Amino acid sequence: MPIKKTAAEECCAKCEKDVAALKKEVAALRKELSKKVSGGADPRVDKLLELFEASNKLRYLAEQMKQ
């Protein structure tokens, strides 16, 4: 005679299945994102990020020279 599961056990089993499916989906998304070159599909974004970084470095050097 099979043992009848309680509602809590059924809920936990469903949640475990949902979590496993979400983990697979996250892994697939990470794999897809790792295939992309960098910042996004638009290379102009990467150029802007480089310019902002260079600007911050110049600002830092200028502040160091003032001291």
Backbone as XML, in Angstrom:
<?xml version="1.0"?>
<chain id="A" units="angstrom">
  <residue number="1" name="MET">
    <atom name="N" x="0.838" y="-1.169" z="0.000"/>
    <atom name="CA" x="0.000" y="0.000" z="0.000"/>
    <atom name="C" x="0.898" y="1.252" z="0.000"/>
  </residue>
  <residue number="2" name="PRO">
    <atom name="N" x="0.773" y="2.106" z="-1.003"/>
    <atom name="CA" x="1.616" y="3.300" z="-1.080"/>
    <atom name="C" x="1.261" y="4.311" z="0.011"/>
  </residue>
  <residue number="3" name="ILE">
    <atom name="N" x="2.288" y="4.988" z="0.465"/>
    <atom name="CA" x="2.095" y="6.006" z="1.492"/>
    <atom name="C" x="1.680" y="7.303" z="0.808"/>
  </residue>
  <residue number="4" name="LYS">
    <atom name="N" x="0.615" y="7.896" z="1.307"/>
    <atom name="CA" x="0.116" y="9.128" z="0.723"/>
    <atom name="C" x="0.975" y="10.302" z="1.217"/>
  </residue>
  <residue number="5" name="LYS">
    <atom name="N" x="1.404" y="11.144" z="0.273"/>
    <atom name="CA" x="2.208" y="12.308" z="0.617"/>
    <atom name="C" x="1.322" y="13.411" z="1.179"/>
  </residue>
  <residue number="6" name="THR">
    <atom name="N" x="1.912" y="14.149" z="2.091"/>
    <atom name="CA" x="1.171" y="15.287" z="2.632"/>
    <atom name="C" x="1.290" y="16.447" z="1.651"/>
  </residue>
  <residue number="7" name="ALA">
    <atom name="N" x="0.472" y="17.440" z="1.879"/>
    <atom name="CA" x="0.496" y="18.619" z="1.013"/>
    <atom name="C" x="1.855" y="19.304" z="1.088"/>
  </residue>
  <residue number="8" name="ALA">
    <atom name="N" x="2.451" y="19.333" z="2.272"/>
    <atom name="CA" x="3.761" y="19.972" z="2.435"/>
    <atom name="C" x="4.826" y="19.227" z="1.646"/>
  </residue>
  <residue number="9" name="GLU">
    <atom name="N" x="4.780" y="17.901" z="1.669"/>
    <atom name="CA" x="5.755" y="17.099" z="0.922"/>
    <atom name="C" x="5.591" y="17.307" z="-0.579"/>
  </residue>
  <residue number="10" name="GLU">
    <atom name="N" x="4.356" y="17.386" z="-1.038"/>
    <atom name="CA" x="4.105" y="17.631" z="-2.453"/>
    <atom name="C" x="4.608" y="19.015" z="-2.854"/>
  </residue>
  <residue number="11" name="CYS">
    <atom name="N" x="4.393" y="19.990" z="-1.977"/>
    <atom name="CA" x="4.852" y="21.350" z="-2.254"/>
    <atom name="C" x="6.371" y="21.388" z="-2.323"/>
  </residue>
  <residue number="12" name="CYS">
    <atom name="N" x="7.039" y="20.706" z="-1.399"/>
    <atom name="CA" x="8.510" y="20.680" z="-1.392"/>
    <atom name="C" x="9.047" y="20.016" z="-2.658"/>
  </residue>
  <residue number="13" name="ALA">
    <atom name="N" x="8.404" y="18.940" z="-3.067"/>
    <atom name="CA" x="8.843" y="18.244" z="-4.273"/>
    <atom name="C" x="8.693" y="19.146" z="-5.494"/>
  </residue>
  <residue number="14" name="LYS">
    <atom name="N" x="7.590" y="19.887" z="-5.553"/>
    <atom name="CA" x="7.375" y="20.806" z="-6.668"/>
    <atom name="C" x="8.421" y="21.910" z="-6.643"/>
  </residue>
  <residue number="15" name="CYS">
    <atom name="N" x="8.697" y="22.452" z="-5.476"/>
    <atom name="CA" x="9.699" y="23.521" z="-5.359"/>
    <atom name="C" x="11.081" y="23.015" z="-5.769"/>
  </residue>
  <residue number="16" name="GLU">
    <atom name="N" x="11.412" y="21.794" z="-5.371"/>
    <atom name="CA" x="12.708" y="21.224" z="-5.742"/>
    <atom name="C" x="12.822" y="21.080" z="-7.257"/>
  </residue>
  <residue number="17" name="LYS">
    <atom name="N" x="11.740" y="20.670" z="-7.912"/>
    <atom name="CA" x="11.745" y="20.566" z="-9.366"/>
    <atom name="C" x="11.897" y="21.944" z="-10.004"/>
  </residue>
  <residue number="18" name="ASP">
    <atom name="N" x="11.187" y="22.935" z="-9.455"/>
    <atom name="CA" x="11.273" y="24.299" z="-9.981"/>
    <atom name="C" x="12.692" y="24.848" z="-9.835"/>
  </residue>
  <residue number="19" name="VAL">
    <atom name="N" x="13.320" y="24.615" z="-8.686"/>
    <atom name="CA" x="14.682" y="25.096" z="-8.447"/>
    <atom name="C" x="15.648" y="24.438" z="-9.420"/>
  </residue>
  <residue number="20" name="ALA">
    <atom name="N" x="15.499" y="23.152" z="-9.642"/>
    <atom name="CA" x="16.374" y="22.440" z="-10.576"/>
    <atom name="C" x="16.217" y="23.012" z="-11.991"/>
  </residue>
  <residue number="21" name="ALA">
    <atom name="N" x="14.986" y="23.288" z="-12.386"/>
    <atom name="CA" x="14.754" y="23.863" z="-13.720"/>
    <atom name="C" x="15.363" y="25.258" z="-13.823"/>
  </residue>
  <residue number="22" name="LEU">
    <atom name="N" x="15.237" y="26.051" z="-12.763"/>
    <atom name="CA" x="15.812" y="27.399" z="-12.774"/>
    <atom name="C" x="17.335" y="27.349" z="-12.825"/>
  </residue>
  <residue number="23" name="LYS">
    <atom name="N" x="17.932" y="26.389" z="-12.134"/>
    <atom name="CA" x="19.391" y="26.252" z="-12.173"/>
    <atom name="C" x="19.856" y="25.932" z="-13.592"/>
  </residue>
  <residue number="24" name="LYS">
    <atom name="N" x="19.118" y="25.076" z="-14.278"/>
    <atom name="CA" x="19.462" y="24.749" z="-15.661"/>
    <atom name="C" x="19.335" y="25.979" z="-16.548"/>
  </residue>
  <residue number="25" name="GLU">
    <atom name="N" x="18.286" y="26.756" z="-16.324"/>
    <atom name="CA" x="18.077" y="27.953" z="-17.128"/>
    <atom name="C" x="19.181" y="28.982" z="-16.878"/>
  </residue>
  <residue number="26" name="VAL">
    <atom name="N" x="19.569" y="29.156" z="-15.629"/>
    <atom name="CA" x="20.644" y="30.096" z="-15.291"/>
    <atom name="C" x="21.954" y="29.645" z="-15.936"/>
  </residue>
  <residue number="27" name="ALA">
    <atom name="N" x="22.234" y="28.360" z="-15.880"/>
    <atom name="CA" x="23.459" y="27.841" z="-16.499"/>
    <atom name="C" x="23.462" y="28.105" z="-18.000"/>
  </residue>
  <residue number="28" name="ALA">
    <atom name="N" x="22.322" y="27.913" z="-18.635"/>
    <atom name="CA" x="22.226" y="28.155" z="-20.078"/>
    <atom name="C" x="22.412" y="29.636" z="-20.385"/>
  </residue>
  <residue number="29" name="LEU">
    <atom name="N" x="21.839" y="30.505" z="-19.562"/>
    <atom name="CA" x="21.995" y="31.941" z="-19.773"/>
    <atom name="C" x="23.440" y="32.376" z="-19.565"/>
  </residue>
  <residue number="30" name="ARG">
    <atom name="N" x="24.095" y="31.842" z="-18.555"/>
    <atom name="CA" x="25.505" y="32.173" z="-18.317"/>
    <atom name="C" x="26.357" y="31.736" z="-19.502"/>
  </residue>
  <residue number="31" name="LYS">
    <atom name="N" x="26.060" y="30.561" z="-20.017"/>
    <atom name="CA" x="26.812" y="30.060" z="-21.165"/>
    <atom name="C" x="26.614" y="30.978" z="-22.361"/>
  </residue>
  <residue number="32" name="GLU">
    <atom name="N" x="25.388" y="31.425" z="-22.566"/>
    <atom name="CA" x="25.082" y="32.320" z="-23.683"/>
    <atom name="C" x="25.772" y="33.671" z="-23.502"/>
  </residue>
  <residue number="33" name="LEU">
    <atom name="N" x="25.774" y="34.187" z="-22.277"/>
    <atom name="CA" x="26.427" y="35.468" z="-22.021"/>
    <atom name="C" x="27.937" y="35.380" z="-22.190"/>
  </residue>
  <residue number="34" name="SER">
    <atom name="N" x="28.518" y="34.246" z="-21.847"/>
    <atom name="CA" x="29.961" y="34.104" z="-21.973"/>
    <atom name="C" x="30.402" y="34.084" z="-23.438"/>
  </residue>
  <residue number="35" name="LYS">
    <atom name="N" x="29.492" y="33.756" z="-24.339"/>
    <atom name="CA" x="29.812" y="33.741" z="-25.761"/>
    <atom name="C" x="29.932" y="35.153" z="-26.323"/>
  </residue>
  <residue number="36" name="LYS">
    <atom name="N" x="29.237" y="36.106" z="-25.706"/>
    <atom name="CA" x="29.263" y="37.475" z="-26.204"/>
    <atom name="C" x="30.627" y="38.081" z="-25.937"/>
  </residue>
  <residue number="37" name="VAL">
    <atom name="N" x="31.029" y="38.992" z="-26.799"/>
    <atom name="CA" x="32.356" y="39.589" z="-26.737"/>
    <atom name="C" x="32.562" y="40.310" z="-25.415"/>
  </residue>
  <residue number="38" name="SER">
    <atom name="N" x="31.771" y="41.287" z="-25.116"/>
    <atom name="CA" x="31.877" y="42.013" z="-23.854"/>
    <atom name="C" x="30.637" y="42.849" z="-23.649"/>
  </residue>
  <residue number="39" name="GLY">
    <atom name="N" x="30.750" y="44.060" z="-23.204"/>
    <atom name="CA" x="29.686" y="44.963" z="-22.794"/>
    <atom name="C" x="28.343" y="44.787" z="-23.458"/>
  </residue>
  <residue number="40" name="GLY">
    <atom name="N" x="28.281" y="44.278" z="-24.601"/>
    <atom name="CA" x="27.002" y="44.082" z="-25.261"/>
    <atom name="C" x="27.192" y="43.936" z="-26.748"/>
  </residue>
  <residue number="41" name="ALA">
    <atom name="N" x="26.106" y="44.044" z="-27.466"/>
    <atom name="CA" x="26.156" y="43.868" z="-28.907"/>
    <atom name="C" x="26.733" y="45.102" z="-29.598"/>
  </residue>
  <residue number="42" name="ASP">
    <atom name="N" x="26.670" y="46.249" z="-28.934"/>
    <atom name="CA" x="27.114" y="47.501" z="-29.533"/>
    <atom name="C" x="28.543" y="47.820" z="-29.095"/>
  </residue>
  <residue number="43" name="PRO">
    <atom name="N" x="29.509" y="47.811" z="-30.008"/>
    <atom name="CA" x="30.903" y="48.081" z="-29.633"/>
    <atom name="C" x="31.121" y="49.508" z="-29.139"/>
  </residue>
  <residue number="44" name="ARG">
    <atom name="N" x="30.190" y="50.410" z="-29.411"/>
    <atom name="CA" x="30.322" y="51.786" z="-28.930"/>
    <atom name="C" x="30.259" y="51.841" z="-27.412"/>
  </residue>
  <residue number="45" name="VAL">
    <atom name="N" x="29.532" y="50.908" z="-26.808"/>
    <atom name="CA" x="29.454" y="50.856" z="-25.353"/>
    <atom name="C" x="30.832" y="50.577" z="-24.774"/>
  </residue>
  <residue number="46" name="ASP">
    <atom name="N" x="31.553" y="49.654" z="-25.370"/>
    <atom name="CA" x="32.900" y="49.340" z="-24.900"/>
    <atom name="C" x="33.811" y="50.555" z="-25.028"/>
  </residue>
  <residue number="47" name="LYS">
    <atom name="N" x="33.682" y="51.280" z="-26.116"/>
    <atom name="CA" x="34.511" y="52.468" z="-26.324"/>
    <atom name="C" x="34.204" y="53.528" z="-25.271"/>
  </residue>
  <residue number="48" name="LEU">
    <atom name="N" x="32.933" y="53.725" z="-24.968"/>
    <atom name="CA" x="32.554" y="54.685" z="-23.932"/>
    <atom name="C" x="33.109" y="54.285" z="-22.572"/>
  </residue>
  <residue number="49" name="LEU">
    <atom name="N" x="33.050" y="53.002" z="-22.266"/>
    <atom name="CA" x="33.595" y="52.539" z="-20.994"/>
    <atom name="C" x="35.093" y="52.784" z="-20.912"/>
  </residue>
  <residue number="50" name="GLU">
    <atom name="N" x="35.798" y="52.569" z="-22.015"/>
    <atom name="CA" x="37.235" y="52.831" z="-22.048"/>
    <atom name="C" x="37.518" y="54.315" z="-21.832"/>
  </residue>
  <residue number="51" name="LEU">
    <atom name="N" x="36.720" y="55.180" z="-22.457"/>
    <atom name="CA" x="36.910" y="56.617" z="-22.301"/>
    <atom name="C" x="36.646" y="57.067" z="-20.865"/>
  </residue>
  <residue number="52" name="PHE">
    <atom name="N" x="35.597" y="56.536" z="-20.245"/>
    <atom name="CA" x="35.308" y="56.887" z="-18.858"/>
    <atom name="C" x="36.443" y="56.448" z="-17.943"/>
  </residue>
  <residue number="53" name="GLU">
    <atom name="N" x="36.962" y="55.257" z="-18.173"/>
    <atom name="CA" x="38.061" y="54.755" z="-17.357"/>
    <atom name="C" x="39.297" y="55.627" z="-17.529"/>
  </residue>
  <residue number="54" name="ALA">
    <atom name="N" x="39.610" y="56.004" z="-18.761"/>
    <atom name="CA" x="40.766" y="56.869" z="-19.025"/>
    <atom name="C" x="40.574" y="58.230" z="-18.369"/>
  </residue>
  <residue number="55" name="SER">
    <atom name="N" x="39.356" y="58.742" z="-18.411"/>
    <atom name="CA" x="39.055" y="60.028" z="-17.797"/>
    <atom name="C" x="39.276" y="59.970" z="-16.288"/>
  </residue>
  <residue number="56" name="ASN">
    <atom name="N" x="38.857" y="58.894" z="-15.669"/>
    <atom name="CA" x="39.048" y="58.729" z="-14.228"/>
    <atom name="C" x="40.524" y="58.635" z="-13.887"/>
  </residue>
  <residue number="57" name="LYS">
    <atom name="N" x="41.308" y="57.963" z="-14.707"/>
    <atom name="CA" x="42.746" y="57.848" z="-14.464"/>
    <atom name="C" x="43.415" y="59.214" z="-14.570"/>
  </residue>
  <residue number="58" name="LEU">
    <atom name="N" x="43.018" y="59.996" z="-15.592"/>
    <atom name="CA" x="43.583" y="61.329" z="-15.760"/>
    <atom name="C" x="43.222" y="62.223" z="-14.580"/>
  </residue>
  <residue number="59" name="ARG">
    <atom name="N" x="41.999" y="62.144" z="-14.129"/>
    <atom name="CA" x="41.553" y="62.935" z="-12.983"/>
    <atom name="C" x="42.362" y="62.563" z="-11.749"/>
  </residue>
  <residue number="60" name="TYR">
    <atom name="N" x="42.572" y="61.290" z="-11.550"/>
    <atom name="CA" x="43.354" y="60.828" z="-10.410"/>
    <atom name="C" x="44.794" y="61.346" z="-10.488"/>
  </residue>
  <residue number="61" name="LEU">
    <atom name="N" x="45.416" y="61.274" z="-11.666"/>
    <atom name="CA" x="46.786" y="61.760" z="-11.829"/>
    <atom name="C" x="46.870" y="63.265" z="-11.584"/>
  </residue>
  <residue number="62" name="ALA">
    <atom name="N" x="45.889" y="64.009" z="-12.066"/>
    <atom name="CA" x="45.878" y="65.448" z="-11.866"/>
    <atom name="C" x="45.775" y="65.781" z="-10.382"/>
  </residue>
  <residue number="63" name="GLU">
    <atom name="N" x="44.951" y="65.043" z="-9.652"/>
    <atom name="CA" x="44.818" y="65.270" z="-8.204"/>
    <atom name="C" x="46.106" y="64.935" z="-7.481"/>
  </residue>
  <residue number="64" name="GLN">
    <atom name="N" x="46.791" y="63.900" z="-7.913"/>
    <atom name="CA" x="48.039" y="63.514" z="-7.280"/>
    <atom name="C" x="49.123" y="64.561" z="-7.526"/>
  </residue>
  <residue number="65" name="MET">
    <atom name="N" x="49.101" y="65.176" z="-8.689"/>
    <atom name="CA" x="50.104" y="66.187" z="-9.014"/>
    <atom name="C" x="49.875" y="67.470" z="-8.224"/>
  </residue>
  <residue number="66" name="LYS">
    <atom name="N" x="48.620" y="67.750" z="-7.870"/>
    <atom name="CA" x="48.289" y="68.954" z="-7.088"/>
    <atom name="C" x="48.807" y="68.827" z="-5.658"/>
  </residue>
  <residue number="67" name="GLN">
    <atom name="N" x="48.907" y="67.619" z="-5.166"/>
    <atom name="CA" x="49.311" y="67.418" z="-3.764"/>
    <atom name="C" x="50.775" y="67.511" z="-3.554"/>
  </residue>
</chain>
